[in-house]
Amino acid sequence: MLVAVLGLNLLIGAQIYFSSVQAAEKNNLYQLSELFMGVLEKIRKEYVDGDKVSYESLFHGALKGMVGTLDPHSEFMEAQKYEDLKDDTEGAFGGVGIQIELGPKDNVLTVVAPMEDTPAFRAGVLAGDKIVKIEGKSTEKMTLTDAIKKLRGEPGTGVNITISRSTLPLPKDFTLTRAIIKVDTVKDLDGRRTFPLMSDGKIGYSRLSSFGEHTTAELQDALKKLKSKGMEGLILDLRNNPGGLLDQAVKVCELFVPRGQLIVSTEGRGGQSKPLEYVAKGRDLYPSLPIVVLVNVGSASASEIVAGCLQDVGRAFIMGEQTFGKGSVQSIIPLQDGSALRLTTAKYYTPSHKVIHGKGITPDSIVLMSDEEEEALFLQRIPGRLEMLDDARRSKILSVRDVQLDRAVDFLKGMLLFKNRGQDIRKLAGKR
């Protein structure tokens, strides 16, 4: 019996030893470097097309492959791509007006949302569309940066994209003419900046199409106009808002939450970097204004930060559909040869530490809309589009109601009724 036990122990010990040796070998930098250089030289000497196997091209290809295995948003950028990125962030550019991401679940190039008053918006490109081709070339193995580069270009030039949509039997081609993309980010229901009150002159409405440099200032201006007209409740529409600048998302939240309130935090690799917290600096200009925030699958990034914060602190009631789930932080790291590394270094967390990335924000009240209803509402908002349709099609589209907006109005009416009876509106909004 003793021999059997000793034998078993020796066997287990041997297994542990060999497992540890194998693990050490898998992380042995010297051995792996030898393997890499061996493959590199083998390709250099024997690959059929000798003009494709310079050391630079092979190393850059290896770096792209290595970073590309991490997540859809990390990327090794060669010097020219890095320069293009800097140009895009420093000035205006010609484009078609769509926010795109590689889908977090299927890794397919996906339209998060078309920007209003842009070529893509006017052509009828919708949130959720899958871009399967650009200029006839499949996007299956195309990086996000490559796709953006192909879509952007000189204003006035054309670009062809092919999209797949659940409501279409076959992929559809769109020919878009690039333009300088400059749009107001805060609008009313009709796409203007008039901001009339809704529902017996008590409920205000503001729609944020994205988060740009002037979004908070534009929203403050809209709220002042609505307040001067007697606004008692607000619908903040973040549907199909693909996000934008983090600081603007924070400042928008500051309008509605008290000083010192945590708005969003970012955390990097476990335990290796201190969490970065964004805290309200004391605006809270509308401390008791009842708010409903509308979201859908086109609400991403900065939109999810705003919705997640206002939901967590019980400051607003979130209504609509599950959001997109883009909650990762990419850092740009310049490299010595002029290239750069775009690396996911952190993730966003709501005040209650809910992760956004890959999950999205779950509304307090789920109000679903079909693809056909969303497309009809989209067509209703495009100037001149309905006049291009036949009478039957136009009548059908005009009959479609925005059920999410209608539900938000009804909810706010109820909140205002409770408020007028002396109920605590914040506690009501915070109940889920």
N, C-alpha and C positions, 0 to 999 in steps of 0.2 A: 504493500500500500504506500509505504514511504517512498519507494522507488518510483511508483507511478506518479505521485504528487510532485517529486523532484523533476521527473521527466516533463510533466505538464508545465511546471514553472519554467524549466529551461526552454521549452517550446514557445511559451508566451514571451519570455525574455528575448528570444531570438527574433520573433516576429516584430516586437517593439523596436529592436535594434535595427533590423533591416528596413523597417518603415521609416525610422528616423534618418537612416542613411539615404534612402530614396528621396525623402523630403529635402534633405540637405543638398542632394545633387540637383533637384529641381530649382533651387535657389542659389546655386553656385554660379556666380557672375562670370568667373574665369572660363568654366566649362561651356556655359551658354554663349559667351563671346566667341569662343573657338568655333562652336557650331554655326553661329551667325556668319563669321568671316569665311568659314569653309563654304557655305552655301553661296555667299556673295561672289567668291572667286570662281566657283564652279559656273555660275551664271555668266560672269564676265568672259570666261574662256570658251564656253560651249553654246550659249544661246544663239539662235539662228540669225537674229537681226542685231548685228554688232553695234549699229548706231543708237540703239536704245539702252545700252548697258554702261553708260558712264558712271563713275563712282557717285557723282552728285545725284543723278536720276535714281539710282538704286537706293541710295541712302534716304532721299526724300520719299521715295515710294515706301520704304520700310517704316519711316516715321509716320506717314499717313496711315498705313495699315495698323500700326501699333496704337495710335491715338484713336483711330476709328473703331477699335474694338471696345472702347470704354462706354460711350453713350452717344446719342445722335447729335449732341450739341458741342462736343469737344472735337478739335480739329488742329492739325498741323497746317499752317499757312505759309506758302512760299512767299518770297519777298514782294512780288507783284500783287498777290492777293492781299497781303498785309497793307500795302500802300492804298489799294482800292478801298479797304475797310476804313482806313483813316480818312480818306477823301469823303466817304459816305457820312461819317460822323461829324465832319467839320463843315460841311456845306450842303447845298441843295443838289439833288441828283434827278436824272430822268428815270422814271419807272412806270409801272402799270397800276400801283396802288393796292397791293395785297400783302398781308402779313402771312408768312408761311412758316411752317415747322415740320420736322419729321415726326409723324405721329408717335406718341410715347408707347403705343401698344403694337402697331403694325409697321412702324419705321417707314411709312409711305409719305411722300411729300404732300402735305395737306394745307389747304387754305384755312387759317385760323379765322380770318375775317377780311372782307374787302374794305378798304378805306373809302369813306363817302366822297362823292364828287371827284372820283378818279376814273381812269379808263376801265379798269376791271369792274368797278361798281356799276358804271353805266352799261357795260356789256352784259351784266347779269351773272357774273361769277359770285358764288355763294359760299358762306362759311361751311366747312366740312367737305367741300369739293376736293377730290384727289387729283393732283396734277400728274398725269401718267406720261406725258410727253411735252418737251419744249423744243420748238423748231423741228418737230418730227423725230427727235431723239428721246429714247426711253429714259425716264428719271429713276429707274429701279436702283441703279448703283451710283446715282449722282449725289454728291454731298450738298448740304444746305448752302454753303458758300458758292459752289459752282452754279446751283440753281438761281440764286440771287443775282450772280454776275450775268447770267444769260437773260434774266428778265429786265435788268436795268440797261440803260443805254442812252443815246442822244435823244432828247425830246423831238417828237415828230417821226421817229423811226418805228417800224412795226415789229411785233413779235407774235409768233403763233404758239398757243398752248392747247393741249388736249386734256380735257378733264373727264373724270368718271364720277357719276352722281347716282345715288340710290334711286332717284325718281326717273332716271333716263335709261332706256333699254340698251343704248350703245354709248361709248365715249363721244364727247362733243368737242369740236374745234372752235376756238375763239381766236380771232385776229385782233390784237390790241395795239393801239398807237400810244407809244410812250409819251409822258408829259411830266412837267415839273410837279412834284407832289407837295402841295401846300393846302391844307384844309383847316377850317375852324374845328376845334375838338369838342365844343359844347354847343348843343343845338336843341331846338324844340322838336315837337312831333313831326313837323313838316320840313325839317332840315334847315330852318332859318334860326335867327337869334332874336325872335320877338317874345317868346316865353309867355303865352297867355295862360291864365289859370284854367283848371279843369273842374268839373263837378261842382256847379253852383258857386264858382269863384272861391273855392277854399283849398284846392289841391294844386300844387305846383309840379311841373315836370321838367326835367333836364336830362338830356341824353348825351353821354360822353362817348365819342367815337374812338378816341385813343387818349393816351397820356403824353402830351407834348410839353414844350417849355412853358406855354402860357395857359395850360389847362386850369390850374387852380385860380388864376386871375380871371379867366373867362367864367368859371363856375361861380366865383364870388360876385361877379357882375350880374349873372343870371339870377342868383339868389336874392340880391338886393332889389332887382326889378320885381321879382315875384313877391317878396316881402312887402314892398311898397303897395302892392295891389291887394294885400290881405291874405297871403298864403298862410295856411295853418298846418299843412302836411305836405310832404315832398315824395315824389317818385324819382329815384335816381336810376336811370336806365343804363346798365353796363352790358347789355346784350350785344354780341358781335364786336366787343371792344377787345382788340388783341393785346392791349397793354401799352408799354412804352417806358417812360422814365420813372425809376423808383422814387426819386425825391418828390415827384408830383403826386404819386400815389400816397405818400406819407403826408404831404401837405393837404391833400383832399380830406384825408381822415382827420387831420387836425382841426378842420372846420366843425367837426361834430363830436369830438371826444375831449375830456378834460386834460389839463396840463399834467404831464408826468405819466400819462397812460401809454403802455407799451403798444406799438402799432404792428410791428413785424420784427422778426429777428432772423439772422442768417447764421448757420452753423456749418463749419467745415468738417474735415475728417475727425472722427471721434477722439476727443481729448487732446488733439494736437493744436488747436487754435481756439482762442477765446470767442464765444458767440458775440456777434455784433448786433446791438439792439438799437432800434429806431423808436424814439419816445416823443410823444406830443410836446410841443413847446409852448402851449398855452393859448391857442387861438379860441377854440370852442365857441364860435360865434353863434351857433344855433343849438344851445344845450338841451332844449326841450322840444325841438321840432320832430314830430313823428315822421319816420322815414321807412319807405319800402325800397329795397334794391332789387332790380330785375337782372337776372343773369341767364346765360344759356351756354351751349357747348362752345360758342365763339368768344366767350369771356375768358381771357387768359392773362397770366403774368400779373401786371400791375392791377388789373381788374379783380383778380382773385385775392390780391393783398388787401384791397379796399373792402371787398365783400367779406373776407375772412375776419378782418379786424372788427368791422361794425357788427358782425354776427356774434363774435366771441364776447364782446363787451356789452351785448344786449342793447346796442344803440340803434340797430335797424333790423327789420324783418326781411329776410332774403327769400325771394320768390322766383320760380322759373324752373330751370333744368340744371343738372350737374355741369360744372364748368370744365374747361379744357384740361387743366392739370399741368401747367407749365410753371414750375416753382424752383428752378435751379439757377444758380449764379455762375456765370462764366467770367473768368479773369483772362485778360490778354497779357501774355508774357513775351516781350520782345526777346529775340535771340541774336547771337553775335554776328550772324551773317546777313542780317536784315529780314530774316523770316520771323515768324512768331507762332506761339502756341496759344490756342484758345482752349482753356481747360476748365471743366466744371469743378469748382473749388468749394462750393457750399450749396445749401438748400434753404429756401424760405420756410419760415414757420409762423403760424398765426399766434396771437397772444396766449392762447391756451396750449400752444406747442403742437398744433395739428400740422402735419406735413401736407404741402400743397402738391408737390411734384408727383405726377403719375396718378394722383387721386382726385384733385380738384376740390371745389367747395360744394358741399351738399346743401341745397336750399332748405329753409325751414318749412316751406310749402312747395311741393313738387307740382308744377303746372306744365304739362306737356303740350307741345304743338307738333303737328305732322310736318313733314318736309314740304308738302303742298301748301299748307297754311303759311309757313315761313316764306316760301317763294312768292305767294300772293301779296303778303305784307311788304315784302321787298319791292315788288313791282309798283305797289301803291305809292311808295316814297320817291320813285325816280321821276323827275320832271319830264313830261312828254311821253313817257313809256306807254301809258294806258291808251293814248290816242292812236298808237300804232297797232292796236289789237282790234279784232272784229268785235261786233256788239255783244255777241254771246260770251266770248272770253272775257271782255271788259266787265260785263255785268257779274259774271261769276267771281272775278277777282275782287270787285268792289263789295261783294256780299260777305267776304271773309272778315271776321272780327279778330282783333288782337286780344285773345282770351287771357293772356298773361297780364296785359295792361288793365283789362277790365277787372280781373281779380284783384289787382293791386289797388285800384280805385275803391272797390267795395271794401277791401280790408281797411284802408285808411279812413273811409267813412265810419266804420265801426270803431276804430281807434279814437277818432275825434269825438264820437258820441260818448265814449267812456271818459274822455278827457273833460268834456263839458260837464260830466256828472261828478267830477272830482277824483277820478281814478288816476293812479300813478301810471303814466304812459310808458315810462321806461320799463317798469316791471311787466307790463302787458307785452311790450315788444320782446322782452327777454324770455318769455315763456315759450318752450318748444316741446 
